[in-house]
Amino acid sequence: MNPVRLIAVFVISLVLVMMGNATFPALIPTFQIEWALSNTEAGWISGVYYAGYAAAVPILVSLTDREDARAIYLWSTALSAVSALAFALWAEGFWTAMAFRALAGVGLAGTYMVGLKILTDRISGKIQSRAISLYTAHFAIGNSLSVLLAGEVTLLAGWSWAFGVAAIGSVIAFLLVVLTVGPSMQPRGQQNLTDILDVRPVIRNRPAFGYVLGYTAHIWELFGFRNWIVVFLAFSISLQPDQTWGLTATQVATVVLLLGLPASVIGNELSLRFGRQRVITIIMLTSAALACTIGFTAALPFAFVAVLSGLYGLTVTGESASLTTGVVQNAEPSRKGATMALQSLLGFGVGAIAPLAFGVVLDLAGGTGEILAWGLAFGLLGLGAALGPVVLFRLTRGVAARPN
């Protein structure tokens, strides 16, 4: 298939599959009222989505070194549809929500990184870096669209329909890939399951592992931000309802999250020009500084809060494609799937903890009605982000850089 067409298919499919990605986080205020959830419980439900991802991704992505990734992708897309529909029909409180969101996380595990593996297996040369950039950047599009649909559909028809629409998105994605992408013609790998799940060779590859750990720090901040930004904006709006021009928290958050697309693409282009590690370091440290600031600004004029949130939305995603490209390009070709699996395991593993940790800090510091609590919770994200450049520098020091 033509590379441009292949990229378009998987970018569109990713956005469709992710229509259910942020449906629960976007509706936390609704569920806290309807199900009487604490911030910690809301954090558990948000985090278990990524825990399901982290539990499944080592097997599903590593298997792409041996099996046709297309089949894994299709089964996982179907699971995403089933999990969203099950939430719409049968979720009725904390435990059922936990179960269905964990199942949705497993579906994401077999689509996001597996789709990227399909692309990087079938595209090479200079276009590969830009393909990675465009694909990973559309994670932000899928996430922001999920927030917008959750808010608007819930206003029109209730939260069950928001999850139903997400299920429809996954069904369309399944049909799109079935009809346009054929099975891989590459020879299957011969490794047994034990070998492809062995992460020790990946860890010994210091440059690749450095980018994996940098990505892990990035995801800690990113997923904490994405899962609580709607609630934070709702709190800021509650302090100054006459200064919001009639906008809802989900509408403002959608714009903030949409900024992830240009940020990731531009960040990757800057990496190609000025050096990947240098650009990643500047972006991550800037983002960490904003994280340690934004929570304390909730009571300032909402226009300022919205602009600062947008700036933070740019920096929190600006290094995403650059980090993933660093992982892929430094991986051993025969262990690319295993390397990407470890990247996802560690990244989404801490991504599962970040929303929970954020909620725990909020509860311990007085709840969502306290500015200090928001400042401390966002600050926790910033501390994690600041570790990224440190580990990346230590593990790539003295190693010749690969071409960008």
C-alpha positions in Angstrom: 0.0 0.0 0.0 1.1 3.6 -0.7 2.8 4.9 2.5 0.7 8.0 2.6 -2.5 6.0 2.3 -1.3 3.6 5.0 -0.5 6.4 7.4 -4.0 7.9 6.7 -5.8 4.6 7.4 -4.1 4.1 10.8 -4.3 7.7 11.9 -8.0 7.7 11.2 -8.4 4.3 12.8 -6.5 5.4 15.9 -8.8 8.4 16.4 -11.9 6.3 16.0 -10.7 3.6 18.4 -9.8 6.3 21.0 -13.3 7.8 21.0 -13.8 6.0 24.3 -10.3 6.8 25.7 -11.3 9.8 27.8 -15.0 9.2 28.2 -14.8 8.4 31.9 -12.3 11.1 32.9 -14.3 13.7 31.0 -17.4 12.7 33.0 -15.8 12.4 36.5 -17.9 15.3 37.9 -21.1 13.5 36.6 -20.1 10.1 38.1 -19.0 11.7 41.4 -22.5 13.0 41.8 -24.4 9.9 40.4 -22.2 7.2 42.1 -20.9 9.3 45.0 -17.3 8.6 44.1 -14.4 10.1 46.0 -11.4 11.6 44.1 -9.4 8.5 45.0 -12.1 6.2 43.6 -12.3 8.3 40.4 -8.6 8.0 40.2 -8.8 4.2 40.5 -11.3 4.0 37.6 -9.2 6.3 35.4 -6.0 4.5 36.3 -7.3 0.9 35.8 -7.8 1.7 32.1 -4.0 2.1 31.8 -3.4 -0.8 34.1 -5.3 -3.1 31.7 -3.2 -1.7 28.9 0.0 -2.3 30.9 -1.0 -5.9 31.7 -1.7 -6.8 28.1 0.8 -4.8 26.1 3.9 -6.9 26.8 2.3 -10.0 25.2 0.3 -8.3 22.5 3.1 -6.0 21.2 5.9 -8.6 21.6 3.9 -11.1 19.6 4.1 -8.8 16.6 7.8 -9.9 16.3 6.4 -13.4 15.5 2.8 -13.0 14.3 1.0 -10.8 11.8 0.2 -7.5 13.7 -2.9 -6.9 11.6 -4.8 -9.8 13.3 -3.8 -8.6 16.7 -5.0 -5.1 15.8 -8.4 -6.3 14.6 -9.1 -8.5 17.6 -8.2 -5.6 19.9 -10.4 -3.1 18.0 -13.3 -5.5 18.4 -12.6 -5.7 22.2 -12.6 -1.9 22.4 -16.1 -1.8 20.9 -17.4 -4.5 23.3 -15.9 -2.9 26.4 -17.5 0.5 25.6 -20.8 -1.0 24.8 -20.7 -3.1 28.1 -20.0 0.1 30.1 -22.9 1.8 28.4 -25.3 -1.0 29.2 -24.2 -2.4 32.5 -21.9 0.0 34.5 -23.6 0.9 37.7 -20.9 1.9 40.2 -17.3 1.6 41.2 -16.6 -2.1 40.6 -18.5 -2.5 37.3 -16.8 0.6 36.0 -13.4 -0.8 37.1 -14.0 -4.0 35.2 -15.2 -2.5 31.9 -12.5 0.2 31.9 -9.8 -2.4 32.5 -11.1 -4.4 29.5 -11.0 -1.2 27.4 -7.4 -0.8 28.4 -6.6 -4.2 27.0 -8.2 -3.2 23.8 -6.0 -0.1 23.6 -3.0 -2.3 24.2 -3.6 -4.1 21.0 -4.3 -1.1 18.9 -2.1 1.9 19.7 1.4 0.4 19.7 0.4 -2.5 17.4 -0.8 0.0 14.9 2.5 1.9 15.2 4.4 -1.4 14.7 2.4 -2.1 11.5 3.4 1.3 10.2 7.1 1.0 11.1 7.3 -2.5 9.6 5.9 -1.3 6.3 7.5 2.2 6.0 11.2 2.9 6.1 13.6 5.8 5.4 13.0 9.5 6.2 9.3 9.1 6.0 9.3 6.7 9.0 10.1 9.4 11.5 7.3 11.7 10.2 4.9 8.7 10.1 5.7 8.1 13.8 5.2 11.8 14.6 1.8 12.0 12.8 0.6 8.8 14.3 1.5 9.4 17.9 0.3 13.0 17.6 -3.2 11.8 16.7 -3.4 10.1 20.1 -4.0 13.7 21.2 -6.7 14.1 18.6 -8.4 10.9 19.7 -8.2 11.9 23.3 -9.6 15.4 22.7 -12.4 14.2 20.5 -13.3 11.7 23.2 -13.5 14.5 25.8 -15.7 16.6 23.4 -18.1 13.8 22.5 -18.4 12.7 26.1 -19.5 16.2 27.2 -21.7 17.0 24.3 -23.4 13.6 24.0 -24.0 13.4 27.7 -25.7 16.8 27.6 -28.0 15.6 24.8 -28.7 12.0 25.7 -26.9 10.9 28.9 -23.6 9.3 29.7 -24.7 5.8 28.5 -25.0 7.2 24.9 -21.5 8.7 25.2 -20.1 5.2 25.7 -22.3 3.9 22.9 -20.9 6.4 20.5 -17.4 5.3 21.5 -18.3 1.7 20.7 -19.5 2.8 17.2 -16.2 4.4 16.6 -14.3 1.2 17.2 -16.6 -0.7 14.9 -15.9 1.8 12.1 -12.2 1.5 12.8 -12.4 -2.3 12.5 -14.1 -2.2 9.2 -11.7 0.4 7.8 -8.6 -1.7 8.5 -10.3 -5.0 7.3 -11.3 -3.4 4.0 -8.1 -1.5 3.2 -5.1 -3.3 4.8 -4.1 -6.8 3.8 -2.2 -9.3 5.9 1.6 -8.8 6.2 3.8 -10.4 3.5 6.8 -10.3 5.8 8.1 -13.7 7.0 7.0 -14.6 10.5 9.6 -14.6 13.3 10.8 -17.9 14.7 11.3 -16.9 18.3 9.4 -18.8 21.0 7.1 -16.9 23.4 9.7 -17.0 26.2 12.3 -15.4 24.0 10.2 -12.6 22.7 9.0 -11.7 26.3 12.6 -11.5 27.6 13.3 -7.9 28.3 16.9 -8.2 29.3 18.3 -7.6 25.8 16.2 -4.5 25.6 17.4 -3.2 28.9 21.0 -3.8 27.8 20.4 -1.6 24.8 21.2 1.6 26.7 20.1 4.2 24.1 16.8 2.5 23.5 16.2 1.9 27.2 17.1 5.6 27.9 14.3 6.7 25.6 12.0 4.1 27.1 12.5 5.6 30.6 12.2 9.2 29.2 8.9 8.1 27.7 7.8 6.7 31.0 8.4 10.0 32.8 6.5 11.8 29.9 3.5 9.5 30.3 3.4 10.0 34.1 2.8 13.7 33.5 0.7 13.4 30.4 -1.9 10.9 31.8 -2.2 12.7 35.1 -2.9 15.9 33.1 -5.3 14.3 30.7 -7.4 12.6 33.3 -7.8 15.6 35.6 -7.8 18.6 33.4 -11.5 18.7 32.9 -12.1 18.6 36.7 -9.5 21.3 37.2 -11.1 23.6 34.6 -14.6 22.9 36.1 -13.2 24.0 39.5 -11.8 27.2 38.0 -15.1 27.9 36.3 -16.9 27.4 39.6 -14.9 30.2 41.1 -15.7 32.7 38.3 -18.8 31.5 36.4 -19.3 35.0 34.9 -15.9 35.0 33.1 -16.2 31.9 31.0 -18.3 33.2 28.0 -20.7 30.2 28.4 -18.0 27.6 27.7 -18.1 24.3 29.5 -15.0 22.6 31.0 -15.1 19.8 28.4 -15.2 22.3 25.6 -12.2 24.2 26.9 -10.4 20.9 27.7 -11.0 19.7 24.1 -9.2 22.7 22.7 -6.3 22.3 25.2 -5.9 18.6 24.3 -6.1 19.3 20.6 -3.0 21.3 20.9 -1.2 18.0 21.4 -1.3 17.3 17.6 0.7 20.3 16.4 2.9 20.2 19.5 4.0 16.6 18.9 4.6 17.1 15.2 6.5 20.4 15.7 8.5 18.8 18.5 9.6 16.0 16.2 10.6 18.5 13.4 12.6 20.5 15.9 14.4 17.3 16.9 15.3 16.5 13.3 16.8 20.0 13.1 18.4 20.6 16.5 19.0 17.2 18.0 16.5 14.8 19.6 17.9 14.7 23.1 18.4 18.5 23.3 14.8 19.3 22.2 13.3 16.7 24.5 15.2 18.1 27.5 14.1 21.7 26.9 10.5 20.7 26.4 10.3 18.4 29.4 11.9 20.8 31.8 9.6 23.6 30.6 6.6 21.3 31.1 7.7 20.4 34.6 7.9 24.1 35.5 4.4 24.7 34.2 3.1 21.7 36.1 4.4 23.1 39.3 2.6 26.4 38.6 -0.7 25.7 37.0 -2.6 24.2 40.0 -2.1 27.4 42.0 -3.7 29.6 39.3 -7.3 28.3 39.5 -8.7 31.5 41.0 -7.0 33.9 38.6 -9.1 35.2 35.6 -10.4 32.3 33.6 -8.9 33.7 30.4 -5.5 33.4 32.0 -6.2 29.9 33.3 -7.3 28.7 29.9 -4.3 30.2 28.1 -1.9 28.7 30.6 -3.7 25.3 30.3 -3.2 25.6 26.5 0.5 26.3 26.9 0.8 23.4 29.3 -1.1 21.3 26.8 1.6 22.2 24.2 4.6 21.3 26.4 3.1 18.2 28.0 2.8 16.6 24.5 5.7 18.3 22.7 8.2 15.5 23.2 5.9 12.6 22.7 6.8 11.7 19.1 10.5 12.5 19.6 10.7 10.0 22.4 8.8 7.3 20.5 11.0 7.8 17.5 14.1 7.5 19.7 12.8 4.2 21.0 12.0 2.8 17.5 15.2 4.0 15.8 17.5 2.7 18.6 15.8 -0.7 18.9 17.4 -3.8 17.5 15.4 -4.7 14.4 14.6 -8.2 15.6 13.4 -6.9 18.9 11.5 -3.8 17.8 8.2 -5.3 19.0 9.7 -6.3 22.4 11.3 -2.8 22.8 8.0 -1.1 22.0 6.3 -3.5 24.4 8.6 -2.5 27.2 8.1 1.1 26.4 4.3 0.7 26.7 4.5 -1.5 29.8 6.6 1.0 31.8 4.9 4.1 30.3 1.3 3.0 30.7 2.1 1.3 33.9 3.0 4.6 35.5 0.2 6.1 33.5 -2.1 3.9 35.5 -0.7 5.1 38.8 -0.6 8.8 37.9 -4.4 9.5 37.9 -4.7 7.6 41.1 -1.8 9.4 42.8 -3.3 12.7 41.6 -6.6 11.8 43.2 -5.0 10.7 46.4 -3.1 14.0 46.7 -6.3 15.9 46.1 -8.1 14.0 48.9 -5.2 14.3 51.4 -4.9 18.1 50.7 -8.5 18.9 51.2 -10.3 17.9 48.0 -11.1 19.5 44.6 -12.3 22.7 46.3 -8.9 23.7 47.6 -6.4 25.5 45.4 -3.5 24.1 47.5 -4.6 20.6 46.7 -4.5 21.3 43.0 -1.1 22.9 43.2 0.3 19.9 45.0 -1.3 17.4 42.7 0.0 19.1 39.5 3.4 19.5 41.2 3.6 15.8 41.6 3.3 15.4 37.9 6.0 18.0 37.3 8.4 16.2 39.5 8.0 13.0 37.5 8.5 14.9 34.2 11.7 16.5 35.4 13.3 13.0 35.9 12.9 12.2 32.2 15.9 14.3 30.9 18.0 13.0 33.8 17.6 9.3 33.0 17.9 10.0 29.2 21.2 11.8 29.6 22.7 9.1 31.9 21.8 6.2 29.7 22.8 7.8 26.4 25.9 9.5 27.6 29.0 8.3 25.7 26.9 6.5 23.1 27.0 7.7 19.5 23.6 9.2 18.5 21.7 7.5 15.8 20.4 9.6 12.8 17.2 11.5 13.7 
